């Protein structure tokens, strides 16, 4: 059977895992936004080059 300490450790690990997942999710979101911005800038620059 689990002791109180084991249950606390499990809950603590679950909370840490959740924090890490949320942090990684936020980092991925920011990277995706940066990538989209750079893609728009690239398309704009390519459009300017084609007009010349």
C-alpha positions in Angstrom: 0.0 0.0 0.0 1.0 3.6 -0.5 2.1 5.7 2.4 1.1 9.3 2.8 4.6 10.3 1.6 4.3 8.2 -1.5 0.9 9.8 -2.4 2.4 13.3 -1.8 5.4 12.5 -4.0 3.0 11.3 -6.7 0.9 14.4 -6.5 4.0 16.6 -6.5 5.4 14.8 -9.5 2.1 15.1 -11.3 2.0 18.9 -10.6 5.6 19.3 -11.8 4.8 17.3 -15.0 1.8 19.4 -15.7 3.9 22.6 -15.2 6.5 21.3 -17.6 3.9 20.4 -20.2 2.2 23.8 -20.0 5.6 25.5 -20.2 6.6 23.5 -23.3 3.2 24.1 -24.8 3.7 27.9 -24.4 7.2 27.7 -25.8 5.9 25.8 -28.8 3.1 28.4 -29.3 5.6 31.3 -29.3 7.9 29.5 -31.7 5.0 28.8 -34.1 4.0 32.5 -33.9 7.6 33.5 -34.7 7.7 31.1 -37.6 4.5 32.4 -39.0 5.8 36.0 -38.8 9.0 35.1 -40.5 7.1 33.3 -43.2 5.0 36.4 -43.9 8.1 38.5 -44.0 9.7 36.1 -46.4 6.7 36.1 -48.7 6.6 39.9 -48.6 10.3 40.1 -49.6 9.9 37.5 -52.3 7.0 39.6 -53.7 9.1 42.7 -53.8 11.9 40.9 -55.6 9.5 39.6 -58.3 8.2 43.1 -58.9 11.7 44.4 -59.9 
